[in-house]
């Protein structure tokens, strides 16, 4: 019953975020919110941006790439030189080059994949000045690209889609910073650590043992890792540890922070294209997919651990509690981790490696859909709109008409760009996984043999290429092979999708709106919702089912049952 009330509370809070945060973001990106104008204007002067000048899609895309490249180099330099920089009370040495490069790329691409333990690798300056900063900026980049695509649908006969620098600044200072500031106060109130003091030395007077407890500026990083759908934890235990996620309230607030902007952006989309029902249609598809995957994981984890059952433990009334916090339980843990993997967050409050095969499959395949339900901040919306373009193209083939979406004719160029954006991820994941299971450096990574070991490799590349960042566990990923090949997935999963999205935005912005007629396929009706849901599922199944069959499905069947 407690879980039912959790779901009810979550729906209510997200409904309020959808309406009010969504409307607020419309005002932010249209330039009608100016309460931080005295902060905003000096930033433009420093970076040399003209807030009144708009950009073509090519200038917008080049700005995204140049900004990300600069952020990547700065972050890499901080990691490598951290032993010579201030705010290093733990006396951390410089990070190895392959780990530093993978981590810099990971945080710049909003992935936050961590092949290391944060509390034993990164100094306070690295945590605050590189990782936390990129949590804000990479999230703002994703939101900016989504808004640029929305403008492409909303405008007609236009050569421009906005100004990246303006969108970046406004998303950061008007949306991310205020919410993160308030949420950080709540986390500190609930007991999350926030200190610049070094590690604490604890001495047990009873047995004479001593222990070193790592500490740091944790609450401030925790909230933006969730709000920006980043996911990288200060600690290796991430949201399962009480220093990051101390209470049930912070656990619930984490889920709200992860979902609020991706959900609210569907309202922003509907308002900016002057048809709120279009935003509701997109939200409906996201909700159906999210609900289905939550049910899959929840039911699987309630069944108990098959390994324990095989060992003779016949009663598991709480379900599969292996790898889960007793303060959260199976259902709440499933909700948290499904939320994390259905977005581009990757933070966890339980061990994915300890899930049942089908429970683990829910986390894995949720990412394989393209993280569109609801996806990350910005990335979820623009990825779903790529699927929407493909869906109306298929609908047009069915009825023999030139497909249209939001009054724009979808022609060969738009379909090719959408297909490229959709197929980059599965092709990259499958190729990298095939390489890893074929070479010695890849095969020695998994700590488990058979289908579970294959799942560990498949999960790692799926997580990185989807810019998710969660780890299945059981994979020795901090090696030159996995750091270098993972970086390929990180970069392609981010920029090989962003560039086609911006090119699509530019192409659509130049088109004029076609008047609706009796033959127009309505994209704000239940039929479109069903067709779009089917397209997402079919594309995901066609590309990944053979790989999933070799991993979690075989593992589950080896226990003599499916559910």
Secondary structure, DSSP 8 states (H G I E B T S, - for coil): -HHHHHHHHHHHHHHHIIIIIHHHHHHHHTT---TTHHHHHHHHHHHT--TT----HHHHHHHHHHHHHHHHHHHHHHHHHGGGSSS-TT------HHHHHHHHHHHHTT----SS-GGGT--HHIIIIIIIHHHHHHHHHHHHHHHHHHHHHH-SS-S----HHHHHHHIIIIIIHHHHHHHHHHHHHHT--B--S--EEEE-TTT--EEEE---B-HHHHHHHHHTT----SSTTGGGSTTTS-SHHHHHHHHHHHHHHHHHHHHHHHHHTT-HHHHHHHHHHHHHHHHHHHHHHHHHHHT--HHHHHTT----TT---TTB-TTTHHHHHHHHHHHHHHTT----SB-GGGS-HHHHHHHHHHHHTTS-SS-STTHHHHHHHHHHHHHHHHHHHHHTS--EETTEE--HHHHHHHHHHHHHHHHHHHHHHHHHTTSHHHHTTBSS-HHHHHHHHHHHHHHHHTT-----SSB---SHHHHHHHHHHHHHHHHHHHHHHHHHHHHHHHS------TT---SSSHHHHHHHHHHHHHHHHHHHHHHHIIIIIHHHHTTT---
